[in-house]
Amino acid sequence: MGTVNVSIEPFWFRFLKPDYTFTDVKWTESYPPETFSFARCTLTCAGRDYRAWIYHPHPETKISHFQPPSLIEIIAEPIEAISYGSQVDIAYDPRSIEVFPGIESVE
């Protein structure tokens, strides 16, 4: 009923050049404005491809909610075959997102 949360642990990712970034989005009275980035991707589940978006709430504007850098959130059309624990593949443009092995750098 929300985003598809995909763990890529022990890998982690960061945005290089998102397709879209929206800054200072005031979407609720409960939180201060946030910044969100989006990158196109294809999510494959149960042999079917879905056009989708990798969605990234910027942690510096979402201080009250910790999200590990090994968690990729995806927005897609409804996927009937998906459930907790499903195996999926994600195809993305490496110019938009970079994936790293191991523990996140502290640099």
C-alpha positions as CSV (number, residue, x, y, z in Angstrom):
1,M,0.0,0.0,0.0
2,G,3.1,2.3,-0.2
3,T,6.6,2.1,-1.5
4,V,8.3,-1.1,-2.3
5,N,11.2,-1.3,0.2
6,V,14.1,-3.3,-1.3
7,S,17.1,-4.2,0.9
8,I,20.4,-4.4,-1.0
9,E,22.4,-5.1,2.1
10,P,25.4,-5.5,2.4
11,F,25.5,-3.0,-0.5
12,W,24.5,0.7,-0.2
13,F,23.7,3.4,-2.7
14,R,23.7,7.1,-3.3
15,F,22.2,9.3,-5.9
16,L,24.6,10.9,-8.4
17,K,22.2,12.6,-10.8
18,P,18.6,12.0,-10.1
19,D,16.0,12.5,-12.9
20,Y,14.1,14.9,-10.6
21,T,14.6,16.5,-7.2
22,F,11.9,18.5,-5.4
23,T,13.1,20.7,-2.5
24,D,11.2,22.1,0.4
25,V,8.1,20.0,-0.1
26,K,5.6,20.7,2.7
27,W,3.4,17.6,2.4
28,T,2.1,17.4,6.0
29,E,1.7,19.6,9.0
30,S,3.5,16.9,11.1
31,Y,6.9,17.4,9.6
32,P,9.0,20.3,8.3
33,P,9.5,20.6,4.5
34,E,11.5,17.8,2.9
35,T,13.6,17.2,-0.2
36,F,12.9,14.2,-2.4
37,S,14.8,12.8,-5.4
38,F,13.6,10.3,-8.1
39,A,15.4,8.2,-10.6
40,R,13.8,6.0,-13.3
41,C,14.2,2.2,-12.9
42,T,12.7,-1.1,-14.0
43,L,11.6,-3.5,-11.2
44,T,11.3,-7.1,-12.2
45,C,9.1,-9.3,-10.1
46,A,7.9,-12.9,-10.9
47,G,9.2,-12.5,-14.5
48,R,7.3,-9.3,-15.2
49,D,8.9,-5.8,-15.7
50,Y,7.4,-2.7,-14.1
51,R,8.4,0.8,-15.0
52,A,9.1,2.5,-11.7
53,W,10.9,5.2,-9.8
54,I,13.5,4.9,-7.1
55,Y,12.4,7.4,-4.5
56,H,14.7,9.0,-2.0
57,P,13.7,11.2,0.9
58,H,16.9,13.2,1.7
59,P,18.0,12.3,5.2
60,E,19.2,15.8,6.0
61,T,15.6,17.0,5.6
62,K,14.0,14.0,7.3
63,I,15.8,14.0,10.6
64,S,13.0,12.3,12.6
65,H,13.1,9.1,10.4
66,F,16.3,7.1,10.0
67,Q,16.6,5.1,6.8
68,P,19.7,2.9,6.2
69,P,21.6,3.6,2.9
70,S,21.0,-0.1,2.0
71,L,17.3,0.4,1.7
72,I,15.9,1.4,-1.7
73,E,12.4,2.7,-1.9
74,I,10.5,2.2,-5.2
75,I,7.3,3.7,-6.4
76,A,5.5,1.5,-9.0
77,E,2.1,0.6,-10.3
78,P,0.4,-2.1,-8.2
79,I,2.4,-5.4,-8.3
80,E,0.1,-8.3,-7.5
81,A,2.9,-10.9,-7.3
82,I,4.9,-9.1,-4.6
83,S,4.9,-9.7,-0.9
84,Y,7.3,-9.5,2.0
85,G,10.4,-11.5,1.2
86,S,9.9,-11.5,-2.6
87,Q,13.0,-11.5,-4.7
88,V,13.2,-8.6,-7.2
89,D,15.6,-7.2,-9.7
90,I,16.2,-3.5,-10.2
91,A,17.6,-2.0,-13.4
92,Y,18.7,1.6,-13.2
93,D,20.9,4.1,-15.0
94,P,24.4,4.0,-13.3
95,R,24.7,7.7,-14.1
96,S,21.8,8.4,-11.7
97,I,22.7,6.0,-8.9
98,E,25.9,4.5,-7.6
99,V,26.0,1.2,-5.6
100,F,28.8,0.3,-3.3
101,P,29.8,-3.0,-1.5
102,G,30.2,-3.2,2.2
103,I,29.6,-0.6,4.9
104,E,28.8,3.0,4.1
105,S,31.8,5.3,4.0
106,V,32.1,7.9,6.8
107,E,33.8,10.4,4.5
